[in-house]
Amino acid sequence: MSSPGLPSTALTYLPSWWQETTDPTAFDALLIGWVRAAGLRAGGFVWPADGTPAVAKTAPAAGSEPVAPAELAEVVRRVKAGETTVLMTLPSGTTRVYAPVSFPGRPAGVVWAERPAGQPWADTDRAYVALTGKALERSPAVLHAVGPVIDPDRLNQRLADAAVIASRMAHDFDNILTGILGFADLTVPMLPPGSQAASFVTEIAKVGQRGIVFTQQLHQLSRGADVKPTPGSVVATLGREEVRLKPAMHPNLRVEKDLPANLPAVAVEAGPLQTALGHLFENAVEACPQGGTVRIAGRQIDLTDADARTYLGKATAGPHVLVTITDSGTGIKPETRRRLFAEPFHTTKIRHRGLGLAVVYRIVTAHRGGIQIDPVPAPGTGTQVKVVLPLVVARPSVAVSTPPPAQAGLREDTVRPGLSVSATPVRG
């Protein structure tokens, strides 16, 4: 099956990438083995392909730490334009073939293979490099090198299962808590004001209210996949959220917005849109408890297939609105990032449930959008969240104005360290 340019060992080496390992040196050894098995002059891997590489590997390594190839920017541009492999000729006359390596919810990387001058690349050779890129997307050694990568199919199933349980629990606890709160309200007027008994009953009512907040969060998780065709405005939604969050902001916190007034409507109705963007906006504010900067930007973009694969969710090629929310906080710890989305009830904060990002993800995914969450590139600090939402192609022939359910405006915590999102009704 090998081509004239590839030795017979080239294809037989590919399963080697899938061996289970957490050895930090395994990636380097596998890369060197691949270069030798494929008869290459050199090979390498760079991730992410946008900006400063977080991981750059070259085999065989030449003394100093490997750096991103000079032609990387052009390669990335062509990959995003839809090319499955990119052939580049270097000033020395050697040639390289690049292929994308995509991770759901993360920036794309590239793998490259180099041949000496005078050795052409046949179509089958280039297809082999592309196949290697696909193998790297499932390689434990590569995933260990680039950090946690979420399996979207497993995530969707886990959240769907959790949503079914959440719905059943919420209805049962609603009934119990309604009784507790009802009798507490009836009892307070019967007790002497300021008495110890009155204070105890008041505390019971407060605990019941917190329980109601929790059940409303469970309802949000269970209903996050509901879709209605009513268009929503990103600009108006973020404006309302800024007003709501203003009292809780530190005096030294600066909110910078770049939201064009003519930003087109997205195919997400107002209630779910405000729930999703409100969570993320509030997270950014709470990431800066001593002040700092929260930057919010929105613009229309046309996603390519390659772009869409870098978002976690169900984004596809086509016109979208990109919303970017960046804070200058301490950022996400690597061990916490491994648990983002994948563990709906994981939280690092006291008295919180860890439902926030699960709700955001279900809303974004149900509306054919996508999300990325990554640390701000050095030397900056903080977290950058990108959300893409599809545009409204055409309004439905019959538009029915339905107010969003009350619980759609509630906020809950996320799994980011140091962040706490209180369950506060959305105003306006």
NUTOR-602120 format. One record per residue (C-alpha): x, y negated, z negated. Coordinates in pm, whole numbers, plus 50000, padded with zeros to 5 digits. Each point is the difference from the previous one (the first is absolute). Layout:
REM NUTOR-602120
XYZ;...
***
This chain:
REM NUTOR-602120
500005000050000;503004977049968;500864975250271;503394998050177;500984972049761;499055018249680;501625031149852;497805029049900;500514991549633;498194966650036;496445013149972;500825027149747;501364973349766;496764980249972;498425021749722;503024991849785;498514965549934;497065015749816;501935017949726;498844990149650;502614978849825;500434969749776;503794999550025;501004963950083;502785012650228;497745023850194;498974973950257;503614992550091;500825036750036;496935006550215;500794970550224;503555012150056;498715035150069;497524986350254;502694980450187;502135031150029;497135023450093;498764976250272;503484993950142;499834962449940;502794974849964;498174984149706;496564996049852;498264978749746;496874989649818;498854965449896;497054991349776;498214976749996;500584988250353;498664965049920;502444976949825;502835011749778;500215038149996;499195016749669;501695031650127;502625002150273;501665033450075;502575008050264;501655033350082;502855004050001;500424970949753;502934977550085;501444989149664;497894969949903;496305000549918;497935004450319;498114969550120;497084995050235;500975001050370;500274966050168;497395009550260;497445010049736;497744969550044;499585007050372;499375036849929;497284991649749;498354975950243;499835026850268;498805027149762;497184977249884;499134994050364;499275037150031;503255016450123;500455034449844;503774998950054;502354971150081;503255004450193;502734974449927;503464996950154;502674986249766;502884977250108;502355029749968;498025018850264;498575025349758;496235004750002;497485003649723;496435012449996;497744987049724;496735015149878;497594987049733;499545016349661;496654989249850;498885002449638;496344992649912;499794967649808;503684992050043;502084981750261;501195021650290;503545012850032;502015012350297;502285029650063;502694997150267;502305023550190;503174989150181;501895015350293;503324990550156;500134979950321;499265021050308;497625024049830;496484991650121;496795005749806;497465022550169;496304996249920;500125032149798;502924986249797;498044968749914;496975021049910;502235019649762;501004968149817;496314990549973;499285034749860;502774995049747;498324967749891;496785019349935;501955025749797;501514972449787;496534987049913;499405032149801;503545005549871;500275001349617;503584987450025;498924969550202;497044992949772;502325001649700;502314974850168;497354974650101;497905003149686;496435011749938;497805005550304;496305007749963;498295028050192;496854982450131;498005031950056;500615011949646;499284965349863;496684997350184;498885033749870;501044992749642;498204966649994;496905014950160;499915027149732;500574974249726;497214978250143;497465028449975;500885006249635;500054962749927;496494995650138;498555027549782;501794987649689;498944964050060;496295007850017;500085021349685;501974974549798;497814971550125;497035016249830;501885005949673;501474965049985;496674983750082;498555015949687;502954989349785;499884964150118;496224998249980;499825011149636;503004978149908;498204969550144;496845008949807;501905005149674;502054967749987;496994976449936;498945022249710;503294995349813;501134970049792;502154977050219;503675002949915;499555032249804;502375029350034;497225021350145;499284973750266;503694998650095;500125038150029;496985000950231;501484971550206;503205020350045;497915030050108;498404978150267;503444988150118;501225035850033;496845008650192;500624971250238;503525012950066;498465033950072;497634983950252;502984983750170;501635034050030;496915016150153;499764971250246;503575007350103;499055036350054;497124988250219;502454979050202;502195030350061;497065021650106;498564973350232;503324988350144;499475020250317;496624984350080;500074979550321;497584973350120;500364980350326;499664964749854;503104978850087;502074984549722;502214969049979;503505004349859;500474962449956;496754995149807;500615030949788;503494989549892;498734964849932;497395013349759;502535022449833;502434971349945;497264980249825;499145030149783;503605006849903;501074963849945;499184999249625;502175030749938;503034987150190;503114987949818;500454962150037;503305006150179;498545024650247;499894986750354;497655014650261;501114993950358;497515007950276;500375002650373;496495008650114;498874985150331;496444986849980;499165017550327;501145034549883;497485024050160;497505020449800;500905035549905;497835031050012;499645001849621;496954985749826;500424973449732;499595022149692;502635026650075;502294973750154;499924979349682;500545031049787;503085010950196;501674966250051;499004989049650;501855029349845;503164992250193;499854962449937;499465005349628;502845025149984;502344974250152;498894973449750;500495023349706;503425010350130;501124964449918;498944994949636;502684973449944;499414982050327;501545004350341;498585001350350;497205019250167;499984997050378;496965009350206;500105000450378;497565011250264;500295002750375;498605019250294;502245027250141;499765027650260;501145032849850;501775025250219;499805037149931;503474997949846;498944971249774;496845018049890;501935030749887;501934979249745;496804991849806;498395023149750;496375004650096;498295003450337;501254970250197;500135004650377;501364979650287;498094968150078;499234965149867;500094995649622;500324973549734;503175004349795;499804987449641;503304998249811;500064993649624;503434995449842;500894993149639;503304990749836;499605023849707;502225028949895;498755023550270;499145037049998;502245025149830;500965029750223;498495025449761;496734980649996;499884996950377;500005037850029;496645000049825;498334971350186;496665010550147;500805037049957;498925001049633;496714980749976;499984999349619;503694992549942;500754966949830;502914984449812;497784976949796;498175004849673;496185002650014;499845002050379;498885027250236;502264997950304;497204997750256;500844967350177;502205011550287;497875031050050;496984977550058;501964976950231;501275029450202;496565015650043;498504967050117;502824992750244;500055035550135;496225002050041;500084968350211;502785013350228;502694977949848;503375006449838;502214989049713;503704997749920;501474992849655;503744994549970;502504980949789;501034965850130;503315004450188;503124989149812;501054974749887;496364992449918;497935016749730;496395010449979;497545019850206;498684995050350;496655014650102;498865000750362;496455008550098;498765003050358;496274998450070;498395004750343;498204970950161;496294999350060;499685010150364;496354990750024;497334991549751;497255026149958;496804992850187;498024998049675;501814983949709;498565007149657;501294978549718;500475022449698;501574986149683;502955020749878;499365022149697;500884984149668;502815024349932;501724990850327;501324968849831;501705017649709;503735003249967;502015027449838;503645007249936;502525013350246;503015022349946;502584972650031;502044994349683;499204968749806;496814993250192;496555000949851;496844991850190;497084992549773;496475009650089;498644965550071;496934993550216;500754981450321;498594965349997;498254984350297;
***
